[in-house]
Amino acid sequence: MATPKIVSALAPSAFPDLPVIPGVSLAGGAVGIRYKKRSDVMLAVLDEGSSVAGCYTRSLTASAPVDWCKAAGAKGRVRAIVVNSGNANAFTGSAGVASVEREVAATAQLVGCKKHEVFVASTGVIGEPLADDKIVAGLPALLKAVKPTGWKAAAEAIMTTDTFAKGATATALIDGVPVTINGFAKGSGMIAPDMATMLAFVFTDAAISADVLQHELTRATDRSFNCITVDSDTSTSDTLILSATNKAAHRPIKDKKDARVKAFRRALEAVLTDLAIQVVKDGEGAEKFITIRVTGAATSKAARRIGLAIANSPLVKTAIAGEDANWGRIVMAVGKSGEKADRDRLMIKIGGVTVAANGQRVDGFDETPVAAHIKTRDIAIEVDVAIGKGDATVWTCDLTHRYLDINAGYRS
């Protein structure tokens, strides 16, 4: 299937200008895995001494690349990352494992590193054997093409049904030294926590150990990618890799309790949240971006589950797509979440307008401003369940007929 020609109505105006990160070079290229006349393989090469962390799908039918990365990540070092689009190399049995091993061996030989320093990811159709011979044959040309400014080319190479490439950047000061964090991601459909179904690759020049990187990545992922949903479906291939080249001239951070990590934490969360929101804004067929804020829950986790119950409701999502201010569907979704909520104190706002309070519609409710808000691109829903102090924010999109069109014809 060719890249969709219709770009999301919620897309940013352009791919961001991602600065060079010392020790990182990237390239994208076409090897013909599935798509014609478009790039479908990305290669990132990192200098020796780079540390790595990862978060992966919790699917029990995880892909062969996910299994490889989980095992390789235990060593905490990375020199190369290879990613292909068009084929997920998932549910491919021993053949899928052999494909990964050949891809890793070829990359390690070319880059001059150990096999456990090579990470791989695949995205696309499930259940089809991966033509890894095409990837291996294309690696020498990709290695020659890598450059410190190759961010956009790499981001474009990992797209499937995405309508735009997704990138983000942020900076932090550690010991007065500027540290950069760049990232890019793909994701459009099959998006749901845990790990929101997508691929994302984040790089920094910060001098941080693999253990600290993993701690910070897990925390930031839980507050970003684990708070988005498009269609409630979790992928076999979710992969988020964070690499640090350790090139920045600050004293290395080796302890997760080091106070200096806070600045890095803020910047990392900013990058991951930016990417996560872009994934939602590229939700298959999306016309509206929806922010759901839940307060008053028993715990923050309970608040997120309530938020996701609202965000994943086809009735809520189609009402918003149809620009129908049917807030009763939000009440329904809160009730089905399985989390505690005080029905007789429940409060709901849409676009800042209170539509329900104390468990019923507000007196003299005028739907006019709410209906006007529902017609905009950015929809805000607030819910207070009046139980405790737990709160969470969840991001999603509407559900349109184009979602059906895209997925019904995905393999054609």
C-alpha positions in Angstrom: 0.0 0.0 0.0 1.4 3.4 -0.9 1.9 6.1 1.7 -1.4 7.9 2.3 -1.7 11.0 0.3 -4.1 12.7 2.8 -2.1 14.3 5.5 -3.7 14.5 8.9 -5.7 17.7 9.5 -3.8 17.8 12.9 -0.3 17.6 11.4 2.3 20.2 12.3 3.4 22.6 9.6 6.8 20.9 9.2 9.3 18.4 10.6 11.3 20.2 13.4 14.9 21.2 13.0 16.7 18.6 15.1 20.2 19.7 16.1 23.3 17.5 15.7 24.0 15.3 18.6 27.7 14.4 18.9 28.2 10.7 18.3 25.0 10.0 16.3 24.7 9.6 12.6 21.6 8.5 10.7 20.2 7.6 7.3 17.1 6.3 5.6 16.9 4.3 2.4 14.8 2.2 0.1 15.3 -1.6 -0.1 11.9 -2.7 -1.3 10.6 -4.6 1.7 7.0 -3.8 0.8 6.6 -0.3 -0.4 7.5 1.0 -3.8 9.4 4.2 -4.5 9.8 5.2 -0.8 12.3 4.6 1.9 11.7 1.7 4.3 14.9 1.1 6.3 16.6 3.3 8.8 20.2 3.0 10.2 21.5 4.9 13.2 25.2 4.6 14.1 26.5 5.6 17.5 30.1 6.1 18.8 31.7 3.6 21.1 30.7 4.0 24.8 27.1 4.8 24.1 24.6 3.6 26.7 21.1 2.4 26.0 17.7 1.8 27.6 14.4 0.5 26.2 10.7 0.0 26.8 8.8 -2.6 24.8 5.4 -4.0 24.1 3.7 -6.2 26.8 2.0 -8.2 24.1 2.3 -11.9 24.6 2.7 -12.3 20.8 5.7 -9.9 20.7 7.9 -9.8 17.6 11.3 -11.4 17.1 13.0 -8.0 17.1 11.4 -7.1 20.4 12.7 -10.3 22.0 16.2 -9.5 20.6 16.2 -6.0 21.9 15.1 -7.0 25.4 18.0 -9.5 25.6 20.6 -7.1 24.1 19.5 -4.3 26.4 20.7 -6.1 29.4 24.3 -5.3 28.3 23.5 -1.6 28.3 25.5 -0.7 25.2 24.6 0.3 21.7 26.5 1.0 18.5 23.8 0.6 15.8 20.0 0.6 15.4 18.3 -0.9 12.2 14.6 -0.4 11.6 12.4 -1.5 8.7 8.9 -0.6 7.8 6.4 -2.6 5.8 6.8 -5.9 7.7 6.6 -6.4 11.4 8.5 -9.7 11.5 6.0 -10.8 14.1 4.4 -14.2 14.4 7.0 -15.6 12.1 8.4 -18.3 14.3 12.0 -19.6 14.0 12.2 -17.9 10.6 11.7 -14.5 12.2 14.4 -15.2 14.8 16.8 -16.3 12.0 16.1 -13.1 10.1 17.0 -11.0 13.2 20.2 -12.9 13.7 21.3 -12.4 10.1 20.4 -8.7 10.2 22.3 -8.2 13.5 25.4 -10.2 12.3 25.6 -8.2 9.1 25.3 -4.9 10.9 27.8 -5.8 13.6 30.4 -6.7 11.0 29.9 -3.5 9.0 29.9 -1.2 12.0 32.7 -3.1 13.8 30.9 -3.8 17.0 29.5 -6.7 19.1 26.2 -8.3 18.2 24.6 -7.2 21.5 25.4 -3.6 20.6 23.0 -3.8 17.6 19.3 -3.2 18.1 16.6 -3.9 15.5 12.9 -3.1 15.1 10.3 -3.9 12.5 6.9 -2.5 11.8 4.2 -3.4 9.3 2.2 -6.5 8.4 2.1 -9.3 10.9 2.6 -12.9 10.0 4.6 -12.4 6.8 8.3 -13.6 6.5 10.7 -10.8 6.5 12.9 -10.4 3.4 16.0 -9.7 5.5 18.2 -10.3 2.6 17.1 -7.0 1.1 18.0 -5.2 4.4 21.4 -6.9 4.6 22.1 -6.0 0.9 21.1 -2.4 1.6 23.2 -1.9 4.7 26.5 -0.9 3.0 24.8 1.9 1.2 23.0 3.0 4.3 26.3 3.0 6.3 27.9 5.3 3.6 24.9 7.6 3.8 24.7 8.2 7.5 25.2 11.7 8.6 24.7 13.8 11.8 21.8 15.7 10.2 19.9 12.6 8.9 17.0 12.9 11.3 14.2 13.5 8.9 15.3 10.8 6.5 15.4 8.3 9.4 12.0 9.4 10.6 10.4 9.0 7.2 11.9 5.6 6.6 10.0 4.0 9.6 6.5 5.3 8.6 3.7 2.9 7.7 0.2 4.4 7.6 1.6 7.6 9.2 0.8 10.7 7.2 3.7 12.8 8.5 7.1 12.2 10.1 7.3 12.9 13.8 10.2 14.5 15.6 10.9 16.5 18.8 13.8 18.1 20.6 14.6 19.6 24.0 17.6 20.8 25.9 18.7 20.7 29.5 21.5 22.1 31.6 23.6 19.7 33.6 26.5 21.3 35.5 25.9 24.3 33.3 26.6 22.2 30.2 23.8 22.2 27.5 22.6 18.7 26.8 20.4 17.9 23.8 17.6 15.2 23.5 16.3 14.4 20.0 13.6 11.9 19.1 11.5 10.6 16.3 8.6 8.2 16.2 6.1 6.4 14.0 2.6 5.5 14.9 -0.9 6.0 13.5 -3.0 2.9 14.2 -2.9 0.0 16.7 -2.2 2.6 19.4 -2.8 1.8 23.1 -0.9 1.5 26.3 1.0 -0.2 27.7 3.7 1.2 25.5 1.3 2.7 23.0 1.9 0.8 19.9 4.6 2.5 18.0 8.3 2.8 17.4 10.3 5.6 18.9 14.0 6.3 18.9 15.5 9.0 21.2 19.1 10.1 21.4 21.1 12.4 23.8 24.7 13.4 24.3 24.2 13.4 28.1 26.7 11.4 30.1 24.3 9.0 31.9 24.7 5.3 32.8 22.4 2.7 31.3 20.8 2.0 34.7 19.8 5.7 35.2 18.7 5.9 31.6 16.4 3.0 32.1 14.9 4.4 35.3 14.2 7.8 33.6 12.9 6.3 30.4 10.4 4.0 32.2 9.2 6.9 34.3 8.8 9.3 31.3 7.1 6.6 29.2 4.5 6.0 31.8 3.7 9.8 31.8 3.6 10.1 28.0 3.2 7.1 25.6 1.3 5.2 28.2 -1.3 8.0 28.3 -2.3 7.9 24.7 -4.7 5.8 22.7 -6.1 5.8 19.2 -8.0 2.5 18.9 -7.2 0.5 22.1 -5.2 -2.1 20.2 -1.7 -3.0 21.5 0.9 -3.9 18.9 3.3 -6.8 18.7 6.2 -4.5 17.9 6.2 -1.5 20.3 9.7 -0.4 20.8 11.1 2.7 22.4 14.9 3.0 22.6 16.8 5.8 24.4 20.5 6.1 23.6 23.1 8.3 25.2 26.5 9.0 23.6 28.0 10.3 26.8 29.7 13.1 24.8 28.5 16.0 26.9 31.2 17.6 29.1 29.4 17.3 32.5 30.3 15.0 35.3 28.7 11.6 34.5 25.4 10.7 36.2 25.6 7.2 37.6 23.1 7.3 40.4 19.3 7.7 39.8 19.2 9.7 43.1 21.6 12.3 41.7 19.8 15.6 41.9 21.2 16.6 38.5 19.1 14.1 36.7 16.0 16.3 37.3 16.8 18.6 34.5 17.3 15.7 32.1 14.1 14.2 33.3 12.1 17.3 32.4 13.6 17.5 28.9 13.1 13.8 28.3 9.5 13.9 29.4 8.9 16.9 27.1 10.3 15.1 24.1 8.3 11.9 24.8 5.1 13.8 25.4 5.6 15.8 22.2 6.1 12.6 20.2 3.2 10.8 21.9 0.8 13.7 21.1 2.0 13.7 17.5 1.2 10.0 17.3 -2.4 10.7 18.4 -2.7 13.7 16.0 -1.8 11.2 13.2 -4.3 8.6 14.4 -5.7 6.9 11.4 -8.5 9.1 10.0 -8.2 11.6 12.9 -9.9 15.0 12.5 -10.0 16.0 16.2 -7.4 15.9 19.0 -8.9 15.2 22.4 -7.4 15.9 25.8 -9.1 14.2 28.8 -8.3 15.4 32.3 -9.5 13.2 35.2 -9.3 14.4 38.8 -10.7 13.3 42.1 -9.8 9.6 41.6 -8.7 7.1 44.2 -5.1 7.1 42.7 -3.4 8.5 39.7 -3.5 5.0 38.1 -7.2 4.9 38.7 -7.6 8.3 37.1 -5.7 7.1 34.0 -7.9 4.1 33.7 -11.0 6.2 33.8 -9.5 8.6 31.3 -8.6 5.7 29.0 -12.2 4.2 29.4 -13.5 7.5 28.0 -10.7 7.8 25.4 -11.3 4.3 24.1 -15.1 4.4 23.9 -16.3 4.2 20.3 -19.4 6.0 21.4 -17.5 8.9 22.8 -15.1 9.0 19.9 -17.8 8.9 17.2 -19.9 11.5 19.0 -17.0 13.9 18.8 -16.3 12.9 15.2 -20.0 13.7 14.4 -19.7 16.9 16.4 -22.5 15.8 18.8 -22.1 17.1 22.4 -23.5 13.9 23.8 -21.9 14.1 27.3 -24.1 11.2 28.5 -21.6 8.9 26.7 -18.8 10.3 29.0 -21.0 9.3 32.0 -21.3 5.9 30.6 -17.6 5.5 30.0 -16.8 6.6 33.6 -19.2 4.0 34.9 -17.7 1.1 32.9 -14.1 1.9 33.8 -14.2 -0.4 36.9 -12.8 2.4 39.1 -14.5 4.1 42.0 -16.5 7.2 41.2 -19.1 9.0 43.2 -22.1 9.1 40.9 -23.9 11.8 42.9 -20.9 14.1 42.9 -19.6 13.5 39.4 -18.7 16.7 37.5 -18.1 17.0 33.7 -16.8 19.9 31.7 -16.4 20.2 27.9 -14.4 23.0 26.5 -14.3 24.6 30.0 -18.1 24.6 30.3 -19.7 22.7 33.1 -22.3 20.4 31.7 -22.9 18.2 34.7 -22.3 18.6 38.5 -23.4 16.8 41.6 -24.4 13.8 39.5 -26.8 15.5 37.2 -27.1 18.1 34.4 -26.6 21.7 35.6 -29.6 23.9 36.0 -30.3 26.0 32.9 -27.7 24.2 30.9 -27.1 25.8 27.5 -25.5 23.5 25.0 -24.6 26.3 22.5 -21.0 26.9 23.7 -20.4 23.2 24.1 -21.7 22.5 20.6 -19.4 25.2 19.3 -16.4 23.8 21.1 -17.1 20.3 19.7 -16.8 21.7 16.2 -13.2 22.8 16.8 -10.0 20.7 16.2 -8.9 20.6 19.9 -11.4 19.1 22.3 -11.1 19.4 26.1 -12.9 17.1 28.4 -12.6 17.4 32.2 -14.1 14.8 34.7 -14.0 14.9 38.5 -15.1 11.7 40.1 -15.0 13.0 43.7 -13.3 10.1 45.4 -9.8 11.2 46.2 -6.8 13.2 45.0 -5.7 11.0 42.0 -5.4 12.8 38.7 -4.2 12.0 35.1 -4.3 13.4 31.6 -5.0 11.1 28.6 -4.8 12.0 24.9 -6.8 10.5 22.1 -8.5 11.4 18.8 -11.9 10.9 17.2 -13.0 7.9 15.3 -14.0 8.6 11.7 -15.0 6.6 8.7 -11.5 7.0 7.3 -10.2 4.7 10.1 -12.3 2.0 8.5 -11.1 2.8 5.0 -7.4 2.7 6.0 -7.6 -0.5 7.9 -9.9 -2.4 5.6 -7.4 -1.9 2.8 -4.2 -2.1 4.8 -2.8 -5.2 3.1 -3.9 -4.3 -0.4 
